[in-house]
Amino acid sequence: MNILLAIFSPRKLLYTLLVLLGVVLITFFVRPPGDPARVALGQHADAKSVQAMQQQLGLDKPLPVQIFKYVTNLAQGDLGRSIVTGKPVMETIMERLPATALLAVSSMALATILGIVLGVFAAWKANSWIDTALMSTSLLGISLPSFVVGLLFILWFAVQREWFPISGYVDKGWEYLVLPMITLAIRPLSVIARITRSSMLDVLGMDYVRTARAKGLSYISVFFKHALRNALNPVITTVSAWFAGLLAGTYFIELVFNWPGIGLATFNAIEKLDYPVIQGTVLVTALIFVATNVIADAVYTLIDPKVRAQ
């Protein structure tokens, strides 16, 4: 019971609700400049068509009424309808969500596994040329924007060598996942590798590790059985937190690789000024981001007794 109270304290719940309320209000005002109905229909639309569109979008009502209706519809899972296709926005998002989830989960899995392995290896070879090379490469991976890496990968591996397709989805073959997955994984992989190395070196310098070595345990045994297990706590927290950012980061990768996820749907909606879709995708992404951060906070509380005590 105490653990549950530590994870879901009233202050944390209130903070989460305030963030969600702020997200809802911000997305409500995500509209093109000017009259959204006029923007959607074009400058040459007649007055009757514009008026009908305003009524359809609820823009003919006072602003407080619009906000109340928007929040009420959200509570019922209604994000409105696309101006362009007429489809419910929620239906469009649910069609695109699996593609975004596949890309984000596969990238995070790759980043976590390789990041921990490379970080542990760098700590094992600390202060050697291997350690220096790995950490320098990880710094480069953190510094380069993902969409730049994606364009370079397309140029090198898709255009010049034709090893992988330029764009597409896994319904045509799993090789379509390789380039976007690696591109999206590079930054979190680099961060996880550096944190794993730093955490390993910190743990290896602690008293209980030196005591274990003094009792005659081998360095390999101390390194993997004692140090690694305790060094993974900040790594797990980093992985949880980065997953939220990865979901948002898929937007540009989906655009670069023409990946049919929420990000690509958002960019298409921006091009066509389909603001109900823009509102819906931004809102759902923000809600996922907030929910993932809450879960990451819960994981951190569970694995770190100091946080529970505080």
HELIX and SHEET records of a PDB file:
HELIX    1   1 ASN A    2  ILE A    7  1                                   6    
HELIX    2   2 PRO A   10  PHE A   28  1                                  19    
HELIX    3   3 PRO A   36  LEU A   41  1                                   6    
HELIX    4   4 ALA A   47  LEU A   57  1                                  11    
HELIX    5   5 LEU A   63  ALA A   75  1                                  13    
HELIX    6   6 VAL A   89  TRP A  124  1                                  36    
HELIX    7   7 TRP A  129  SER A  143  1                                  15    
HELIX    8   8 SER A  146  PHE A  153  1                                   8    
HELIX    9   9 ILE A  154  GLN A  160  3                                   7    
HELIX   10  10 VAL A  170  LYS A  172  5                                   3    
HELIX   11  11 GLU A  175  LEU A  204  1                                  30    
HELIX   12  12 ASP A  207  ALA A  214  1                                   8    
HELIX   13  13 TYR A  219  SER A  221  1                                   3    
HELIX   14  14 VAL A  222  ALA A  227  3                                   6    
HELIX   15  15 LEU A  228  PHE A  257  1                                  30    
HELIX   16  16 ILE A  262  LYS A  272  1                                  11    
HELIX   17  17 TYR A  275  ILE A  303  1                                  29    
HELIX   18  18 PRO A  305  ALA A  309  1                                   5    
END                                                                             
